[in-house]
Amino acid sequence: MRVLVVTAVPVERDAVTRAFGGPEERVALPGAELHRCGAFDVLAGGAGPAAAAAATAFALASGAPASGASASRASASGAPASAPYGLVVSAGIGGAFTPVTPLGSLIVADGIVAADLGAETADGFLPVTALGFGRDRFTPPPALVRAVAAATGAAAGPVLTVSTVTGSAERAGALLAAHPGALAEAMEGFGVAEAAARAGVPVLEVRAVSNAVGPRDRDAWRIGDALAALTAAFGKAAPVLEGWNSHEDLEG
Ligand SMILES: O=C(O)c1cccc(C(=O)CC[C@H]2O[C@@H](n3cnc4c(=O)[nH]cnc43)[C@H](O)[C@@H]2O)c1
């Protein structure tokens, strides 16, 4: 099965492809470039949900394009480079809400939540669904979440998608009050999930913790540790992702 992995920035993309020994080739798409590693196409789609959704939609619409030498080459799983994607993964670094998931640890989302999509009211935040339209959550395949968590040692829990990085204890508290149990926040998962859902492709989100959510302290971010954890995670998760069969989830 072919897997599309979408990160925000090139250093995150390169942290993922490092797990495979680097890209075998690069495939140009309108506005982006796929880095191809066997069954995995890895794309730096930009920061934030809008850029992530646009980049993911373009890549999915291209249907895992073949290029040059890969046109007739199959991956280790046997999937030709031009086979459509069977799974989309939003991946990168993220901020953690809880010390249970320390810097450098991993989180796999069991829910991908649009945390600030809705309306502010005198009585608090209303999700877009309470306004009568849209959706505010995607649920990745539960069996796949469990398998990736087991393979990588990741914690499983809700990951919030925000358009603004949280910078105060008050905002962190408000997000947790609105989304109890949230483990992390990042900026792309929901956008990637929207695009994947429209293409009928299952989605997963994997985050390596670079910082704690709360008062802004950029010097305390451990981006190098998180990127190294992301590389290790994809090294361990690759066989699970590539070999995943959606029927495992249909069967519970
Ligand atoms: O400055 C760098 O060297 C650098 C290297 C890699 C990544 C970055 C980013 O700034 C990535 C932005 C990306 O990270 C996610 N993220 C990380 N922590 C948080 C957070 O606390 N709240 C929300 N998002 C976070 C997010 O997905 C961004 O797109 C810099």
The ligand as a Gaussian input file, in Angstrom:
#p B3LYP/6-31G(d) Opt

LIG

0 1
 O       12.932000      26.624000      13.961000
 C       13.182000      25.491000      13.552000
 O       14.348000      25.053000      13.373000
 C       12.074000      24.582000      13.296000
 C       12.341000      23.285000      12.935000
 C       11.290000      22.430000      12.719000
 C        9.998000      22.883000      12.860000
 C        9.776000      24.175000      13.239000
 C        8.426000      24.666000      13.412000
 O        8.172000      25.756000      13.873000
 C        7.383000      23.746000      13.024000
 C        6.030000      24.367000      13.148000
 C        5.069000      23.261000      13.291000
 O        5.252000      22.630000      14.526000
 C        4.031000      22.311000      15.085000
 N        4.068000      22.769000      16.466000
 C        5.083000      22.550000      17.306000
 N        4.785000      22.967000      18.530000
 C        3.555000      23.491000      18.479000
 C        2.695000      24.071000      19.465000
 O        3.006000      24.189000      20.656000
 N        1.492000      24.500000      19.042000
 C        1.101000      24.374000      17.757000
 N        1.886000      23.836000      16.799000
 C        3.091000      23.378000      17.154000
 C        2.990000      22.927000      14.182000
 O        2.327000      21.892000      13.532000
 C        3.729000      23.826000      13.239000
 O        3.331000      23.768000      11.910000
 C       10.796000      25.048000      13.445000

